[in-house]
Amino acid sequence: MLLAGFGLLSLVHRDVQRIAESLVRHAHLNPASHYPRIFVDAAAQLTDMRLLMLAAGAAAYALVRCVEAYGLWHGRRWAEWFAAITGAIYVPFELLEMFRHASWPGAGVLALNVLVVAFVLDRLRRRQPAPGGSGSDRSFRHQRPAQPVSTDRGEQQGDRPVRPG
């Protein structure tokens, strides 16, 4: 997404319609046919301000996904909720698309998205709170290690190296 934003920025102050027409010719498409015409017409409507706004939107989307990735990597509970919500946002649109034009690939995407959201929600439901805390901030892998076990001589394991013998 970030690369798309930078690509849009590279088009500022350039003749985007001419570039679109060149791409259509390079792909050996008929510029008068339906989809190439839509592409060229959309490119003709792009102004520098629209390009900047689209690039800013791409950057904002990439930033949101990076924040989510950071939170998930560090086991933050808020990131798991965020992932569930942002994944679930797409489900109504996918359902609408399935009602309009049912297809196997669309059904697969919908099923995969529902499975991912269900997995994240199940993980949130099963999570146990961390010892000494509410469990609202860290995941299991970030919990404190167990206390050292005392030996019969009053020492704790880990206090001194174990010698064979």
C-alpha positions as CSV (number, residue, x, y, z in Angstrom):
1,M,0.0,0.0,0.0
2,L,2.9,2.3,0.8
3,L,4.4,1.7,-2.6
4,A,1.1,2.5,-4.2
5,G,1.1,5.8,-2.3
6,F,4.6,6.6,-3.5
7,G,3.5,5.7,-7.0
8,L,0.6,8.1,-6.9
9,L,3.0,10.8,-5.6
10,S,5.2,10.3,-8.6
11,L,2.3,11.2,-10.9
12,V,1.8,14.7,-9.4
13,H,2.4,17.4,-12.0
14,R,2.4,14.9,-14.8
15,D,-0.1,14.2,-17.6
16,V,-1.8,11.2,-16.1
17,Q,-4.1,10.7,-19.0
18,R,-1.2,10.5,-21.4
19,I,0.5,7.9,-19.2
20,A,-2.7,5.8,-19.0
21,E,-3.1,5.9,-22.8
22,S,0.6,4.8,-23.1
23,L,0.0,1.9,-20.7
24,V,-3.0,0.8,-22.7
25,R,-1.1,0.9,-25.9
26,H,1.9,-0.9,-24.3
27,A,-0.4,-3.7,-23.1
28,H,-1.8,-4.0,-26.7
29,L,-5.3,-3.3,-25.6
30,N,-7.9,-1.6,-27.7
31,P,-8.4,1.9,-26.2
32,A,-11.9,2.1,-27.5
33,S,-13.0,-1.1,-25.6
34,H,-14.9,-0.9,-22.3
35,Y,-12.3,-1.4,-19.6
36,P,-9.3,0.4,-21.2
37,R,-11.7,3.4,-21.8
38,I,-12.8,3.4,-18.1
39,F,-9.1,3.4,-17.1
40,V,-8.2,6.3,-19.4
41,D,-11.3,8.3,-18.4
42,A,-10.5,7.8,-14.7
43,A,-6.9,8.9,-15.3
44,A,-8.2,12.0,-17.0
45,Q,-10.2,12.9,-13.9
46,L,-7.2,12.8,-11.6
47,T,-6.0,16.2,-10.5
48,D,-2.9,16.9,-8.4
49,M,-5.0,17.4,-5.3
50,R,-6.8,14.0,-5.9
51,L,-3.5,12.3,-6.3
52,L,-2.2,13.8,-3.1
53,M,-5.3,12.8,-1.2
54,L,-5.1,9.2,-2.6
55,A,-1.4,9.1,-1.6
56,A,-2.3,10.4,1.9
57,G,-5.0,7.8,2.2
58,A,-2.6,5.0,1.2
59,A,-0.1,6.3,3.7
60,A,-2.7,6.4,6.5
61,Y,-3.8,2.9,5.7
62,A,-0.3,1.6,5.8
63,L,0.4,3.4,9.1
64,V,-2.8,1.8,10.7
65,R,-1.6,-1.6,9.5
66,C,1.9,-1.0,10.8
67,V,0.5,0.0,14.2
68,E,-1.7,-3.2,14.2
69,A,1.3,-5.3,13.3
70,Y,3.4,-3.8,16.1
71,G,0.7,-4.5,18.6
72,L,0.2,-8.1,17.4
73,W,4.0,-8.7,17.4
74,H,4.3,-7.5,21.0
75,G,1.2,-9.4,22.1
76,R,-1.0,-6.4,22.9
77,R,-4.6,-7.3,23.6
78,W,-5.8,-4.0,22.0
79,A,-4.1,-5.1,18.7
80,E,-6.0,-8.4,18.7
81,W,-9.3,-6.5,19.2
82,F,-8.2,-4.1,16.5
83,A,-7.4,-7.0,14.1
84,A,-10.8,-8.6,14.8
85,I,-12.7,-5.4,14.1
86,T,-10.7,-4.4,11.0
87,G,-11.1,-8.0,9.6
88,A,-14.8,-8.0,10.4
89,I,-15.4,-4.7,8.6
90,Y,-14.9,-6.4,5.3
91,V,-17.4,-9.2,5.9
92,P,-20.6,-7.1,5.0
93,F,-19.0,-5.9,1.8
94,E,-18.0,-9.5,0.9
95,L,-21.5,-10.7,1.7
96,L,-23.0,-8.0,-0.5
97,E,-20.7,-8.9,-3.4
98,M,-21.7,-12.6,-2.9
99,F,-25.4,-11.6,-3.2
100,R,-24.7,-9.6,-6.3
101,H,-22.3,-12.0,-8.1
102,A,-21.8,-15.3,-6.4
103,S,-18.6,-17.0,-7.3
104,W,-16.3,-19.6,-5.8
105,P,-13.3,-17.2,-5.3
106,G,-15.6,-14.8,-3.6
107,A,-17.0,-17.5,-1.3
108,G,-13.4,-18.6,-0.5
109,V,-12.4,-15.0,0.4
110,L,-15.5,-14.6,2.6
111,A,-14.9,-18.0,4.3
112,L,-11.2,-17.2,4.9
113,N,-12.0,-13.8,6.3
114,V,-14.7,-15.2,8.6
115,L,-12.3,-17.9,9.8
116,V,-9.6,-15.4,10.6
117,V,-12.0,-13.2,12.5
118,A,-13.4,-16.2,14.4
119,F,-9.9,-17.4,15.3
120,V,-8.9,-13.9,16.7
121,L,-12.2,-13.7,18.6
122,D,-11.7,-17.2,20.0
123,R,-8.2,-16.4,21.1
124,L,-9.4,-13.3,22.8
125,R,-12.2,-15.2,24.6
126,R,-9.8,-18.0,25.8
127,R,-7.0,-15.7,27.0
128,Q,-6.1,-16.0,30.6
129,P,-5.0,-12.8,32.5
130,A,-1.3,-12.5,33.2
131,P,-0.2,-13.2,36.8
132,G,-0.3,-10.1,38.9
133,G,-2.2,-8.1,36.3
134,S,-5.5,-7.7,34.5
135,G,-4.3,-9.4,31.3
136,S,-5.5,-6.5,29.3
137,D,-2.1,-5.5,27.9
138,R,0.1,-8.5,27.2
139,S,-0.3,-12.0,25.8
140,F,0.8,-15.3,27.2
141,R,4.3,-15.1,25.7
142,H,5.1,-11.9,27.6
143,Q,4.1,-13.2,31.1
144,R,6.7,-13.3,33.8
145,P,8.6,-16.6,34.2
146,A,7.6,-18.9,37.0
147,Q,9.4,-18.4,40.4
148,P,12.5,-20.5,41.0
149,V,12.0,-23.8,42.8
150,S,13.7,-24.2,46.2
151,T,16.0,-27.2,46.8
152,D,16.3,-29.2,50.0
153,R,19.4,-27.1,51.0
154,G,17.5,-23.8,51.0
155,E,19.1,-22.8,47.7
156,Q,17.1,-21.8,44.7
157,Q,17.7,-23.5,41.4
158,G,19.5,-21.1,39.2
159,D,21.5,-19.5,42.0
160,R,24.6,-21.5,41.2
161,P,25.7,-23.6,38.3
162,V,25.0,-27.3,38.4
163,R,28.1,-29.5,38.6
164,P,28.0,-33.0,37.3
165,G,29.0,-35.6,39.7
